Structures are given as C-alpha cells and as structure tokens.
Amino acid sequence: MDHSLLSAFILLLLVLDPLGSLPVFIPVMRDVPPARRTWVAVREVSIAFGVLAVFMFLGEGFLHVMRLSERSLEVAGGVILLIIAMRMIFSHEGGVYGVPEGREPFIFPLAVPLLAGPSAMATVLLLASRQPDRMLSWVGALAAAMVVSGVALLMCDRIRRLLGDSVVSALEKLMGLVLTAIAVEMILAGLKRYFMAPL
C-alpha cells in the first residue's frame, strides 16, 4: 500500500491520536505551571519527533539486520494498528500515566510512550521501508502530525471544555473506524505481496 504525503500525514495523525490522548494530556499538564506549559509541550513533542525520526531513518537497516521482510513488517504493522483502532472504538476510559507529584513530565509519559509509542514507531518504520525514496515527504508528514499533536497538548483543557466529553469520545471512535480500514488495507497488501511475489 503506497502512500502520498497527505495520506501519510493522516495516517500518522490517526496513530498519534491527539484527541484520544486528551484524557492523559489534561491531568499531566494540569500540574505544570502555566508559564512552563509551552516549553514542556514543545520539548516533549520534539523528543517524540526525534525518536520517531531515528526509527524512520534506521528502519531499512533494522529490517536488514533482523532479516525481516517488508511483507512481514506490513502485516505486523497492520495488526498493531488494528489493535489500536479496536481500543479507540471500544474503550470507555483513557489510559492513566503517573508523574511524580511536584515534577513536570520529562520524556515519560508524553513523549514516550504517548506520542512515540509502538504503533507510531511501527508506522514510520513501515513508511520508510516501503518507499525509502520519499523520505523527505515522510519527515514532512511526521513533522506536521507532531505540530497538530503539540497544539492539542497545549490546548487540551480548552478543547475538552469547548467540545465536551461526549464529542471528544465520538471523534475518537470515528478516527478508530478510519484507522481500522487503513489497518486492514495494510494487512491485505502485505498478504498479497507475500503470496504474489517470491521470497
């Protein structure tokens, strides 16, 4: 399954799921002093971007060292995305990550694993391995998706008050449905490449 810049951006945005992360963003950022919130958000998003960029650029070498085929990665990535999508559709409560009292979040839990989690790592690895000649497009799509996630992180309280819990939940389930279709398409594409091409 080949992607364009726009489809890669949408896929990464669905995987990062900034709306679905609001239940974690809000309690974590609530204890951060208002004067520090912008800096904390920019720092955590930058760290997550760096982690995912490393996976993106080292993806092909990782596959070679581990003797993994693109077909197996495509199916595995689709399965991971499908699990994430199922959780988005059927879960009723967000995950909870603890931060020691009196301390602001650093790397955990915002950068890793909330933004740069296993599903996001698998996705960028898959994009880079399937179309390595379009690496600049994937970096641009990742940067754009991270900017949107950063804005959601900064405005988490305002977004939740504006939309309400029910609307945020409905949007997350809608994003989960779209991600389900993408995941199934990735699995089918990987299986097709496995059965139609020689090992």
SVG drawing of the C-alpha trace seen along z (x, -y; Angstrom):
<svg xmlns="http://www.w3.org/2000/svg" viewBox="-22 -32 44 49">
<polyline fill="none" stroke="black" stroke-width="0.4" points="0.0,0.0 1.7,-3.2 1.1,-6.5 1.1,-10.1 2.3,-13.0 -1.3,-13.7 -2.3,-10.1 0.9,-9.6 0.1,-12.7 -3.5,-11.5 -2.2,-8.0 0.3,-9.4 -2.3,-11.8 -4.7,-8.8 -1.9,-6.8 -0.8,-9.6 -4.5,-10.2 -4.2,-13.6 -7.9,-13.8 -7.9,-10.3 -4.9,-11.4 -6.7,-14.3 -7.7,-12.3 -3.9,-11.8 -2.8,-15.3 -5.2,-17.1 -4.1,-15.6 -0.4,-15.5 -0.4,-19.2 -2.6,-20.4 0.2,-20.3 2.6,-22.1 2.9,-25.8 1.2,-27.9 4.5,-29.7 6.2,-26.4 3.4,-24.6 4.5,-25.9 8.1,-24.9 7.1,-21.5 4.8,-20.8 7.5,-21.9 10.2,-19.8 8.1,-16.6 6.9,-16.9 10.5,-17.5 11.7,-14.4 8.9,-12.3 9.7,-13.6 13.4,-12.8 12.6,-9.2 10.3,-8.6 12.8,-10.2 15.5,-7.8 13.2,-4.8 12.3,-6.3 15.9,-6.7 17.2,-3.5 14.2,-1.4 15.7,0.2 19.0,1.1 16.9,2.5 15.0,4.8 18.2,6.0 19.9,6.7 16.9,8.5 16.3,10.4 12.8,9.1 10.9,8.7 8.8,5.7 5.8,8.0 6.1,9.2 6.5,5.7 3.5,4.6 1.3,7.3 2.7,6.8 2.2,3.0 -1.4,3.5 -2.1,5.9 -0.7,3.3 -2.8,0.5 -5.9,2.8 -5.4,3.4 -5.0,-0.4 -8.1,-1.1 -10.2,1.5 -9.1,-0.1 -10.1,-3.5 -13.5,-2.3 -14.4,-0.1 -12.6,-1.6 -14.5,-3.8 -11.6,-5.2 -8.3,-6.7 -5.0,-5.3 -3.5,-6.7 0.2,-7.5 1.6,-8.7 4.0,-11.6 5.7,-12.1 4.0,-14.8 5.6,-18.2 7.6,-17.3 6.8,-18.1 6.8,-15.3 10.1,-14.6 10.1,-12.1 7.6,-9.8 4.7,-9.7 4.1,-12.4 7.0,-11.9 7.3,-8.2 5.0,-6.2 2.1,-8.5 3.3,-10.2 6.2,-8.0 4.6,-4.7 4.9,-1.2 2.2,-1.9 3.8,-5.2 7.2,-3.5 5.9,-0.7 4.1,-3.2 7.2,-5.3 9.3,-2.2 6.8,-0.9 6.6,-4.1 10.4,-4.4 10.9,-0.7 8.1,-0.7 9.1,-4.0 12.6,-5.0 12.9,-7.3 10.3,-9.6 12.0,-10.1 11.6,-13.9 7.8,-13.5 7.6,-11.2 9.6,-13.6 7.3,-16.4 4.2,-14.3 5.6,-13.4 6.5,-17.0 3.0,-18.2 1.4,-15.5 3.6,-16.4 2.7,-20.0 -1.0,-19.1 -0.3,-16.9 1.6,-19.7 -1.3,-22.2 -3.6,-19.6 -1.2,-19.2 -1.1,-23.0 -4.9,-23.4 -6.1,-20.2 -8.2,-21.9 -9.7,-24.4 -10.5,-21.7 -12.2,-19.5 -14.3,-22.3 -15.2,-23.5 -16.2,-20.1 -17.3,-18.3 -16.5,-14.7 -19.2,-13.1 -18.0,-14.9 -14.3,-14.0 -15.3,-10.4 -17.3,-10.3 -14.5,-11.8 -12.0,-9.3 -14.3,-6.4 -14.7,-7.9 -10.9,-8.1 -10.7,-4.5 -13.1,-3.4 -10.9,-5.1 -7.8,-3.6 -9.4,-0.1 -9.9,-0.4 -6.2,-1.5 -5.0,1.3 -7.0,3.9 -5.7,2.5 -2.1,2.8 -2.6,6.4 -4.2,7.3 -1.4,5.5 1.2,7.4 -0.5,10.8 -0.9,10.0 2.8,9.2 3.6,12.5 1.5,14.7 2.1,13.0 5.9,12.4 8.7,14.9 10.6,14.9"/>
</svg>
